[in-house]
């Protein structure tokens, strides 16, 4: 039985397209697989600790050498990493804020990018020194954007620090099997947006039925 981790990061609870996409994913997943093991992690309206000097010092020490305070500073990171380690499929919902991701999601990423926990260095390969430690997992990015043209070859591609960044950091920790579904143009024509939303929901259904069985 595959284990699912669903992460939401939108600050909006009721009018968030990315949250609606993750909810649709869960609904179709349960229709296909029944009430399987699903863990939810909400980052949108909670305090996600920023890493600080003590966190950095603790993360680069062997576990046995950490003080009680250093162990405590890594507690949130340990929880987040354990959830990723246990999951087979990670579903991440994120809006585009200021051409990037919500600050709470960035803080979360800082918490999970832990040397010798989610990645390690391979000095023998200076051109690609990162070895991901989270293997055999699938990442599903369910994204929303206010405007259009951020896809590869699009007129706003150079301003996309959302999907490009997320795919890069998750690949570093070993998760390179990625599916991306986007609702874009939230601020544009209402009729077009309805079509985009309907197509995105269909893509969610197809992904679950054809790719994630």
C-alpha positions as CSV (number, residue, x, y, z in Angstrom):
1,X,0.0,0.0,0.0
2,X,1.5,3.3,-1.1
3,X,1.7,6.0,1.6
4,X,0.8,9.6,0.6
5,X,2.1,12.8,2.1
6,X,0.0,15.9,1.1
7,X,1.6,19.3,1.7
8,X,-0.3,22.6,1.3
9,X,1.4,25.9,1.4
10,X,-1.1,28.5,0.3
11,X,-1.9,31.2,2.9
12,X,-5.5,31.2,1.6
13,X,-7.8,28.5,2.9
14,X,-11.1,29.0,1.0
15,X,-10.1,30.6,-2.3
16,X,-6.9,28.7,-3.0
17,X,-6.7,26.9,-6.3
18,X,-3.7,24.9,-5.2
19,X,-5.6,23.6,-2.1
20,X,-8.5,22.7,-4.4
21,X,-6.2,20.7,-6.6
22,X,-4.7,18.8,-3.6
23,X,-8.2,18.1,-2.3
24,X,-9.2,16.8,-5.7
25,X,-6.1,14.6,-5.8
26,X,-6.9,13.1,-2.4
27,X,-10.5,12.5,-3.4
28,X,-9.6,10.6,-6.6
29,X,-6.8,8.8,-4.8
30,X,-9.2,7.5,-2.2
31,X,-11.7,6.5,-5.0
32,X,-8.9,4.4,-6.5
33,X,-7.1,3.1,-3.4
34,X,-9.6,3.4,-0.6
35,X,-8.7,4.9,2.7
36,X,-5.0,4.4,2.4
37,X,-2.4,6.0,4.7
38,X,-2.5,9.7,4.1
39,X,-0.5,12.3,6.1
40,X,-1.3,16.0,5.8
41,X,1.2,18.7,6.4
42,X,-0.1,22.3,6.3
43,X,2.4,25.1,5.9
44,X,0.2,27.9,4.9
45,X,-1.0,29.3,8.2
46,X,1.4,27.9,10.7
47,X,4.8,29.0,12.0
48,X,7.6,27.2,10.2
49,X,10.8,27.9,12.1
50,X,13.6,29.5,10.1
51,X,17.0,27.9,10.4
52,X,19.4,29.8,12.6
53,X,23.1,29.5,13.7
54,X,22.4,26.8,16.3
55,X,20.4,24.8,13.7
56,X,23.3,25.0,11.2
57,X,25.9,24.0,13.8
58,X,23.7,21.0,15.0
59,X,23.0,19.8,11.4
60,X,26.6,19.5,10.6
61,X,27.5,17.6,13.8
62,X,27.3,13.9,14.3
63,X,24.1,13.1,16.3
64,X,26.1,11.9,19.3
65,X,27.9,15.2,19.6
66,X,24.9,17.4,19.8
67,X,23.8,19.1,22.9
68,X,20.3,19.0,24.3
69,X,19.6,22.4,22.9
70,X,21.0,21.4,19.5
71,X,18.8,18.3,19.4
72,X,15.8,20.5,20.2
73,X,16.7,22.9,17.4
74,X,16.4,20.1,14.9
75,X,13.2,18.7,16.3
76,X,10.9,20.2,13.6
77,X,13.4,19.2,10.9
78,X,13.4,15.6,12.1
79,X,9.6,15.5,12.0
80,X,9.4,16.9,8.4
81,X,12.2,14.5,7.2
82,X,10.5,11.5,8.8
83,X,7.3,12.3,7.0
84,X,9.2,12.4,3.7
85,X,11.1,9.2,4.4
86,X,7.8,7.4,5.1
87,X,6.0,8.6,2.0
88,X,5.9,6.9,-1.4
89,X,4.1,9.8,-3.1
90,X,4.5,13.4,-2.1
91,X,1.8,15.8,-3.2
92,X,2.8,19.4,-2.9
93,X,0.4,22.3,-3.4
94,X,1.9,25.7,-3.9
95,X,0.8,29.1,-5.3
96,X,3.2,31.4,-7.0
97,X,3.9,34.3,-4.8
98,X,6.0,37.1,-6.3
99,X,7.2,34.7,-9.0
100,X,8.4,32.2,-6.4
101,X,6.9,30.1,-3.5
102,X,5.4,31.1,-0.2
103,X,7.9,32.0,2.5
104,X,6.7,29.2,4.7
105,X,7.4,26.6,2.0
106,X,10.9,28.1,1.6
107,X,11.4,27.7,5.4
108,X,10.2,24.1,5.2
109,X,12.7,23.4,2.4
110,X,15.5,24.8,4.5
111,X,14.4,22.4,7.3
112,X,14.4,19.3,5.1
113,X,17.7,20.1,3.3
114,X,19.8,18.2,5.8
115,X,23.3,16.9,5.0
116,X,23.6,13.1,5.6
117,X,19.8,13.0,6.2
118,X,18.3,13.9,2.8
119,X,21.4,14.4,0.8
120,X,25.2,13.9,1.0
121,X,28.3,15.2,-0.8
122,X,30.3,13.1,-3.3
123,X,33.6,14.9,-3.6
124,X,34.6,12.6,-6.4
125,X,32.2,14.3,-8.7
126,X,32.7,18.1,-8.4
127,X,30.4,18.8,-11.3
128,X,27.5,17.1,-9.6
129,X,28.5,16.6,-6.0
130,X,25.0,16.0,-4.5
131,X,23.7,12.6,-3.8
132,X,20.0,12.4,-2.8
133,X,19.1,10.0,0.0
134,X,15.3,10.0,-0.6
135,X,15.0,7.4,-3.3
136,X,12.1,5.6,-5.0
137,X,9.6,8.4,-4.4
138,X,7.3,10.4,-6.7
139,X,6.6,14.1,-6.3
140,X,3.4,15.6,-7.6
141,X,3.5,19.4,-7.9
142,X,0.0,21.0,-7.9
143,X,0.6,24.6,-8.6
144,X,-1.3,27.8,-9.2
145,X,-0.3,31.1,-10.8
146,X,-2.0,34.4,-11.3
147,X,-0.8,35.0,-14.8
148,X,0.4,32.9,-17.7
149,X,3.5,32.1,-19.8
150,X,5.7,30.6,-17.2
151,X,6.0,27.2,-18.9
152,X,9.1,26.2,-20.8
153,X,9.4,28.4,-23.9
154,X,6.7,30.8,-22.5
155,X,7.1,34.6,-22.5
156,X,7.5,34.6,-18.7
157,X,9.7,31.5,-18.4
158,X,12.6,33.6,-17.1
159,X,10.4,34.7,-14.2
160,X,9.5,31.3,-13.0
161,X,11.2,30.6,-9.7
162,X,8.4,28.3,-8.6
163,X,8.3,25.0,-10.4
164,X,12.0,25.3,-11.5
165,X,13.2,25.8,-8.0
166,X,11.0,23.1,-6.5
167,X,12.1,20.5,-9.1
168,X,15.8,21.4,-8.5
169,X,15.7,21.1,-4.7
170,X,13.7,17.9,-4.6
171,X,16.0,16.4,-7.2
172,X,19.0,17.2,-5.0
173,X,17.5,15.1,-2.2
174,X,16.8,12.3,-4.6
175,X,13.3,12.9,-5.8
176,X,13.5,13.3,-9.5
177,X,10.4,11.5,-10.6
178,X,8.1,14.6,-10.8
179,X,4.7,15.4,-12.2
180,X,3.6,19.0,-12.6
181,X,0.0,20.2,-13.0
182,X,-0.7,23.9,-13.1
183,X,-3.7,26.2,-12.9
184,X,-2.5,29.4,-14.4
185,X,-4.1,32.7,-15.3
186,X,-6.2,33.0,-12.2
187,X,-6.3,36.7,-12.7
188,X,-7.3,36.5,-16.4
189,X,-10.4,35.7,-18.4
190,X,-13.0,33.8,-16.2
191,X,-14.1,31.5,-19.0
192,X,-10.6,30.6,-19.9
193,X,-9.9,29.9,-16.2
194,X,-12.9,27.6,-15.9
195,X,-11.5,25.6,-18.8
196,X,-8.0,25.5,-17.3
197,X,-9.4,24.3,-13.9
198,X,-11.4,21.6,-15.6
199,X,-8.4,20.4,-17.6
200,X,-6.2,20.4,-14.5
201,X,-8.7,18.2,-12.6
202,X,-8.8,15.8,-15.5
203,X,-5.0,15.6,-15.5
204,X,-5.1,14.8,-11.8
205,X,-7.6,12.0,-12.5
206,X,-5.5,10.7,-15.4
207,X,-2.3,10.8,-13.4
208,X,-3.7,8.7,-10.5
209,X,-5.4,6.2,-12.9
210,X,-2.6,5.8,-15.4
211,X,0.7,6.7,-13.6
212,X,0.3,6.2,-9.9
213,X,-1.5,2.8,-9.8
